[in-house]
Amino acid sequence: NAGVMQNPRHLVRRRGQEARLRCSPMKGHSHVYWYRQLPEEGLKFMVYLQKENIIDESGMPKERFSAEFPKEGPSILRIQQVVRGDSAAYFCASSRGGDGPGELFFGEGSRLTVL
Amino acid sequence: SQQGEEDPQALSIQEGENATMNCSYKTSINNLQWYRQNSGRGLVHLILIRSNEREKHSGRLRVTLDTSKKSSSLLITASRAADTASYFCATVIYGNNRLAFGKGNQVVVIP
């Protein structure tokens, strides 16, 4: 029973390029969360999705960032025209859903470095 | 948005000692959760305590919740070197979809 799978684990981009981070939730989970973590800090909520729906994107920057969770395939977090401040670890978590977020299962993260 | 705030931020203890971390929050919650993160890894769920619960145990972990003081504590008993990690509390507000994390406690257990 595979856990939450994220790829790539490490990604290097130059300023202005695009970054695409992928997340496959645990089997049976239909709820996906994306968080960003800066060094020595906690996780900042970005977006919460269910299959084909964005439920809460209040933590996502209004520009350059987008997320999707299609009917088939992984959830994608897309960052366009990356800047140095986007360098961070991006974590995906999944849950079965139900009555509010219970236990979340996290992936190992994707570490983005913007040169 | 509301976040848990852990205290202390960094803790260094000898193997076998107990480690206690505290977390405070600002508004009414549905549940509070503790997670562990080893360096360079993802977060691992440790324990969830609901707003109508006061204490919960899981192995060497003991979590308390005081909703009147809006605070929680995590106790790790008989610590081991493998307990070296960062520990985060996270809260879920009623009617909210997200888990809001604090900045974390770094715990170092010296063998």
Interface residues (C-beta under 8 A of the other chain):
Chain A: V4 Y33 Y35 E41 G42 L43 K44 F45 Y48 I55 D56 S58 G59 F91 A93 G100 P101 G102 E103 L104 F105 F106 G107 E108 G109
Chain B: S1 Q3 N30 N31 Q33 Y35 R41 G42 L43 V44 H45 L48 F88 V92 Y94 G95 N96 N97 R98 L99 A100 F101 G102 K103 G104
